[in-house]
Amino acid sequence: MRNHKQILADFYLDLLALPQNKFRVLNQPLYAMIRDTLAKELECHPETVQNIFESMAREDGRLSHS
């Protein structure tokens, strides 16, 4: 069974994989909220989470922007 940190991480990674479109632009607060919550859970800075997860998405070929 996955814990809440894993669920948040998977959800954030899935959000980052969405294309840059109207949904993403209109839902930037959702991205920030998930990133900040994940950073709090992992006890690190939100920008660290952003950088790590963008790198992970890029490596997976899932990131729709660079």
TORPA-4810 file (N, C-alpha, C, O; in nm, 3 decimals):
<nodes>
NODE_1_0.083_-0.118_0.000_0.000_0.000_0.000_0.088_0.125_0.000_0.186_0.135_0.075_M
NODE_2_0.051_0.219_-0.085_0.131_0.341_-0.096_0.094_0.440_0.015_-0.021_0.448_0.057_R
NODE_3_0.193_0.514_0.061_0.165_0.614_0.163_0.132_0.749_0.097_0.143_0.763_-0.024_N
NODE_4_0.092_0.845_0.178_0.047_0.973_0.122_0.159_1.048_0.051_0.131_1.122_-0.044_H
NODE_5_0.283_1.032_0.094_0.395_1.098_0.024_0.409_1.044_-0.118_0.430_1.120_-0.213_K
NODE_6_0.397_0.913_-0.132_0.407_0.852_-0.265_0.291_0.896_-0.353_0.310_0.921_-0.472_Q
NODE_7_0.173_0.904_-0.297_0.057_0.947_-0.374_0.074_1.091_-0.421_0.047_1.123_-0.537_I
NODE_8_0.119_1.179_-0.330_0.144_1.319_-0.368_0.251_1.328_-0.477_0.236_1.402_-0.574_L
NODE_9_0.359_1.252_-0.460_0.467_1.254_-0.557_0.420_1.207_-0.694_0.451_1.270_-0.796_A
NODE_10_0.345_1.099_-0.698_0.293_1.048_-0.826_0.197_1.148_-0.890_0.201_1.170_-1.012_D
NODE_11_0.112_1.208_-0.808_0.017_1.306_-0.861_0.090_1.428_-0.917_0.054_1.477_-1.024_F
NODE_12_0.191_1.477_-0.846_0.266_1.593_-0.893_0.340_1.560_-1.023_0.343_1.641_-1.115_Y
NODE_13_0.397_1.442_-1.031_0.465_1.400_-1.153_0.366_1.392_-1.269_0.397_1.433_-1.380_L
NODE_14_0.248_1.340_-1.243_0.144_1.334_-1.346_0.101_1.475_-1.389_0.079_1.499_-1.508_D
NODE_15_0.089_1.567_-1.293_0.054_1.705_-1.329_0.160_1.767_-1.420_0.127_1.834_-1.518_L
NODE_16_0.286_1.744_-1.387_0.394_1.801_-1.469_0.395_1.743_-1.610_0.443_1.807_-1.703_L
NODE_17_0.343_1.623_-1.625_0.342_1.557_-1.756_0.231_1.611_-1.847_0.232_1.585_-1.968_A
NODE_18_0.137_1.685_-1.789_0.030_1.741_-1.873_0.087_1.847_-1.966_0.181_1.917_-1.930_L
NODE_19_0.032_1.859_-2.086_0.083_1.959_-2.180_0.059_2.101_-2.131_-0.032_2.128_-2.052_P
NODE_20_0.143_2.189_-2.180_0.124_2.332_-2.151_0.003_2.378_-2.229_0.013_2.404_-2.349_Q
NODE_21_-0.109_2.388_-2.164_-0.230_2.431_-2.231_-0.313_2.514_-2.134_-0.266_2.552_-2.027_N
NODE_22_-0.437_2.543_-2.173_-0.524_2.627_-2.092_-0.545_2.569_-1.952_-0.545_2.643_-1.854_K
NODE_23_-0.563_2.436_-1.942_-0.581_2.373_-1.811_-0.465_2.406_-1.719_-0.484_2.446_-1.605_F
NODE_24_-0.345_2.388_-1.770_-0.227_2.409_-1.686_-0.214_2.555_-1.646_-0.180_2.585_-1.531_R
NODE_25_-0.242_2.644_-1.738_-0.233_2.787_-1.707_-0.337_2.825_-1.602_-0.306_2.898_-1.508_V
NODE_26_-0.458_2.777_-1.619_-0.566_2.812_-1.526_-0.552_2.746_-1.390_-0.614_2.791_-1.293_L
NODE_27_-0.474_2.642_-1.381_-0.463_2.566_-1.256_-0.325_2.575_-1.191_-0.284_2.484_-1.119_N
NODE_28_-0.255_2.684_-1.216_-0.124_2.702_-1.152_-0.132_2.695_-1.000_-0.040_2.643_-0.937_Q
NODE_29_-0.240_2.746_-0.938_-0.248_2.731_-0.791_-0.251_2.584_-0.747_-0.199_2.551_-0.640_P
NODE_30_-0.310_2.496_-0.826_-0.310_2.353_-0.794_-0.168_2.299_-0.798_-0.127_2.226_-0.707_L
NODE_31_-0.093_2.333_-0.902_0.046_2.289_-0.913_0.126_2.336_-0.792_0.202_2.258_-0.732_Y
NODE_32_0.110_2.463_-0.756_0.184_2.520_-0.644_0.144_2.455_-0.512_0.230_2.427_-0.427_A
NODE_33_0.016_2.430_-0.494_-0.032_2.368_-0.370_0.025_2.227_-0.353_0.072_2.191_-0.245_M
NODE_34_0.022_2.149_-0.460_0.074_2.012_-0.453_0.225_2.016_-0.430_0.278_1.941_-0.347_I
NODE_35_0.295_2.102_-0.503_0.441_2.115_-0.487_0.476_2.155_-0.344_0.565_2.096_-0.283_R
NODE_36_0.406_2.255_-0.290_0.435_2.303_-0.156_0.402_2.200_-0.049_0.475_2.186_0.049_D
NODE_37_0.292_2.128_-0.067_0.255_2.022_0.027_0.359_1.911_0.025_0.398_1.859_0.130_T
NODE_38_0.402_1.874_-0.095_0.504_1.770_-0.107_0.636_1.816_-0.044_0.703_1.737_0.023_L
NODE_39_0.672_1.941_-0.065_0.794_1.995_-0.004_0.785_1.990_0.148_0.883_1.955_0.215_A
NODE_40_0.670_2.024_0.202_0.652_2.019_0.347_0.665_1.875_0.397_0.730_1.850_0.498_K
NODE_41_0.602_1.781_0.327_0.610_1.640_0.367_0.753_1.587_0.360_0.794_1.506_0.443_E
NODE_42_0.829_1.633_0.262_0.966_1.586_0.243_1.068_1.672_0.319_1.187_1.644_0.318_L
NODE_43_1.017_1.777_0.384_1.101_1.869_0.461_1.212_1.929_0.376_1.330_1.922_0.410_E
NODE_44_1.170_1.987_0.263_1.266_2.055_0.176_1.199_2.177_0.114_1.080_2.203_0.136_C
NODE_45_1.273_2.250_0.038_1.226_2.374_-0.023_1.141_2.343_-0.147_1.174_2.250_-0.221_H
NODE_46_1.032_2.419_-0.171_0.948_2.394_-0.288_1.023_2.397_-0.422_0.992_2.319_-0.512_P
NODE_47_1.121_2.486_-0.434_1.197_2.490_-0.560_1.279_2.364_-0.581_1.302_2.321_-0.694_E
NODE_48_1.323_2.303_-0.470_1.394_2.176_-0.480_1.302_2.069_-0.536_1.340_1.993_-0.626_T
NODE_49_1.180_2.063_-0.483_1.081_1.968_-0.534_1.057_1.994_-0.682_1.056_1.900_-0.762_V
NODE_50_1.036_2.120_-0.719_1.011_2.156_-0.859_1.123_2.107_-0.948_1.098_2.042_-1.050_Q
NODE_51_1.246_2.136_-0.911_1.362_2.097_-0.993_1.375_1.945_-1.005_1.398_1.892_-1.113_N
NODE_52_1.361_1.877_-0.893_1.376_1.731_-0.894_1.267_1.666_-0.980_1.296_1.579_-1.061_I
NODE_53_1.144_1.710_-0.960_1.034_1.645_-1.032_1.033_1.682_-1.181_0.993_1.600_-1.264_F
NODE_54_1.075_1.802_-1.215_1.087_1.834_-1.357_1.195_1.748_-1.421_1.179_1.701_-1.533_E
NODE_55_1.305_1.727_-1.349_1.411_1.639_-1.401_1.361_1.496_-1.417_1.389_1.430_-1.518_S
NODE_56_1.286_1.448_-1.318_1.231_1.313_-1.327_1.136_1.301_-1.446_1.141_1.202_-1.520_M
NODE_57_1.051_1.399_-1.465_0.956_1.396_-1.577_1.031_1.399_-1.710_0.994_1.329_-1.804_A
NODE_58_1.135_1.482_-1.717_1.215_1.489_-1.840_1.281_1.356_-1.869_1.280_1.309_-1.983_R
NODE_59_1.339_1.294_-1.767_1.405_1.164_-1.785_1.306_1.057_-1.829_1.340_0.969_-1.908_E
NODE_60_1.186_1.064_-1.779_1.082_0.968_-1.818_1.024_1.000_-1.956_0.945_0.922_-2.010_D
NODE_61_1.063_1.114_-2.013_1.008_1.155_-2.141_0.864_1.203_-2.127_0.789_1.206_-2.225_G
NODE_62_0.826_1.240_-2.006_0.688_1.279_-1.980_0.670_1.431_-1.978_0.558_1.479_-1.993_R
NODE_63_0.776_1.506_-1.960_0.761_1.651_-1.949_0.733_1.710_-2.085_0.808_1.687_-2.181_L
NODE_64_0.625_1.786_-2.094_0.582_1.840_-2.222_0.648_1.974_-2.255_0.627_2.028_-2.363_S
NODE_65_0.726_2.025_-2.163_0.801_2.148_-2.189_0.937_2.136_-2.125_0.956_2.053_-2.035_H
NODE_66_1.034_2.217_-2.169_1.169_2.208_-2.111_1.205_2.331_-2.037_1.315_2.340_-1.982_S
</nodes>
